C-alpha cells in the first residue's frame, strides 16, 4: 500500500536529482503510483522510436513525461488530471517518424497508438473511458505550429512547455538530446553542432512559456553558464 505523502516526496526528490540512467526507475515509480503502469509497459514494447530515432525517442519522451509531472505538481492538479497528462506526455510522439512525415501525420499516429494500447489493456487496469477525449486533445495540442483551434487549458499549457523543456535537463541528458536533434532535423550541418546549440539555447531562452511553471523555471535558470557548460560537454563527445 502506498503512502501518498511519502511517495510524492520521494518522486519529487528523485525528479530534482534525475539523470539519464535513472529515468526508468522514476517512470516506474510514478506510473505505478498513479496505477497506470500497464500503459508504460505497452509503450516500451510497442514504440519503435526507441530503436530508430535520434531525437524523437525514449529519452525525449521521458524528459517530457517527467517535466509534465513536475508542472502538474506545481499547478496543484488532481490525481486524475495528473494521470491524464502523464499518459498524454508518454504517447505524444508514439512511433514518431522523424521528418519523413508531417507533424499532422505524426500526431495521428500517436493518437491511434494510444487508442490501440488503451484497448489492449484489461478493463480493470484501464483509465476511465470518460477521460480518453481529454488525453487525446492534450496529445493533439503538441502539434507544431501550435493549433489555434484548440482552446488552451492548463493541460495543454503544461505539456507544450514540457515538450520544450529539454534545454533545462541536466547536462548528461541534454547532450544526447541535442545531438539527436541536430542529427534528425533537416538543417544545414556546415556551421557545426556548437553553432546549432547556441541558436537553440538563444531561441528557447527568449520564447514565451505557456504555464506559470514554465515561466518560473525559465526565470530561475542560469542561462549563460549552463550554455557554456553544455558546449564544453558537447566538445568532449
N, C-alpha and C positions, 0 to 999 in steps of 0.2 A: 504494500500500500504506500502511495506517495504522500509525503508531507509537502503540501503545495508551497508553503513559505520557504522551507529549506531547499526544495528543488529549484524554485525560481532563483534563489540567491546563488545556488551552485551553478546554474546555467548562465546567469548573468555574469558571474565572476569568470567563468570559462570563456565567454564571448569577449570580455575585455582583454583576455590574455591569449586569444586564439592564434594558432598558426596553422599552416597548411597540413602538417602531419596529424593534427588533432581534429580536423573537421568532421571526420566520420563519427568519432565519439560524441561530439557536440550535437550533431544532427540526430543520432540515435536517441540521445537523452531527451532532446526537445520533442521529437515526434512520438516517442514512447509516452512522454508526459501528457501530451495532448491526445493520445490514443488514436494516432493516425500513422503509426509505423508501417502498416501494410502498403501505404502509398509510396513511402520511401523505398521499401524493399522492391516493389514493382519497378520503380524508376531506375534503380540500379541494374536491374536485369534487362529492361526493355529500351533504355535510352542509348542510342548508338553514338551520340556525340562524345561520350566518354572515351571512345577509342579513336575517333577520326578527326575531331575538330581541334584547332589550335587555340581558339579563344572561346567560342560558344560551346563550352564543355562543362564537366562537373565542377571544375574549380570556380568558374564564373557563377554557375548556378548556386553552389554552396555559399559563395560570397553574398549573392543576392538574398538567399534564404535567411542567413544569419543577420544581415543588415535589416531586412524586413522585420525580423523578430525584435531586434533592438528598437526600431522605430515604433513598433506596435506597443512595446512595453512603455516607452516614453510617453506615448499618447494615451495610455491607460485603456487600451481596447479590452473588451471582454474576452473570455476564453474562446467563445465561439468565433468571434471576429479574428482573433489571433490564429486560430486553426485554419480559417478560410484563407488568410493572407499567406500563411506558410505553404499551403497547397498550391496557391496561385504562383508563388515565387518558385517553388520546386519545378513546376511544369511550364513556366512561361517560355522557355526555349527548348522544350522537349523535342528531340530529334531534329534540331536546327540544321539547316542545310548549308550553313555559312553564307556565301554570296551567290550560290548557284540558283537561289530562288529569291523572290521579293520578300520584304518583311511581311506583307499581307499573307503570302503563301506560308511563310514560317509560322505566323500566328495561327493560321488554320490548322496546320499540322499539330501545333501544341494543344489547341482546343480539342481536336479529335483524339489526341493521345490521352489527355486527361479523362475524357468521357469514356474511352475504351478501358482504361485502368479502373475507373470507378465501377464499371460493370463487372470487371473480373473479380473484384474483392467481395467476399461473402457479405451479405446484407448486415450481419451482426457487427461487422468491423468497418462499415462504410460511414462516411459523414451523411447527415440527413439530406435527402433529395431536395429539400426546400432551400438549401444554401448553394446548390450547384450553379444557378444562374449568377449569383454574386461572385463565385470563384471564376467562372468563365468571363464575366465582364472585367474582372480585375486582371486576368491574363491578357485580354484584348487591349486593355489600356496601356500596355507596354509597347504597342506598335509605334514605330517611329516613321515619319514625324508624328508626334502625339495626336491622336484623333480628337478633333474639336467636338465631334458629335457626342462624345461621352461626357455625361455630366460628372464633373470631378467630385470625388468624395475622399474621405481620409484613406481608404484602402488604396485607391489609385495614386494619391499623393505619395504615400509611403513606398509603394512598390516601384514607382517611377524613380524616386530618389535612390532607393536601394539598388536599382539597376545601374545607376551611375556612380555608385559609391566605391567602385573598385580602387580609385586613387587613394582612398582612406584606409585601405588594408595595410597591415604591417608589410615591411619590405619583402619578407620571404614569400608572401603570397602575391604582392603586386608585381614582382619581377616576372614570374611565369605568365601572369595575366597580360601584362603589357607586351611581352614578347609574342604571345599568341595573337593579340590584337594586331600588332604590326605585321605579322605573317599572314593573317586572314584577310585584312581589309585590302581592297583593290586600290592601293595608293602607290605613288612614285617612291621606290625604295632608295633612290640615289642619295637623298640628303642623309640617310642613315637613321638608326633607331634612336640615338640620343636626341636628334632634332625632333623626331616624332614624339618622343616622351615630353620634351619641353612644350611642344604645341598642345598636346593633350592636357598637360597639367595647367597650362595657362587658361585654356578653354574652360576646364572644369572648375578652376578657381574663380571664374567670373560669372558662371551661369546662375540663373535664378532657381533656387530649390523650391519644391512644391510644399513640403511639410515643415513644420516648426522644428522637428528633429533634424531634418536635412540642413536647415539654415544654421542651427546651433552647432552641429557637427562641423560644418564648413567654417563657421566663425571662430571656432576654437582650434583650428588647425594651424600648425606652424609651417606654412607653405614653403618658404624659401629653403629652409634647412632640410625638410623632407624631400623636396625635389632634388637637391644636391646629393643627398644620400642615395636616392633611387638611381640616379645617373651613375654614381660610383659603383653601386651593386651591379648594374647592368653591364658596365665596362668590364667587370670581373667574370662575366658569364663565358 
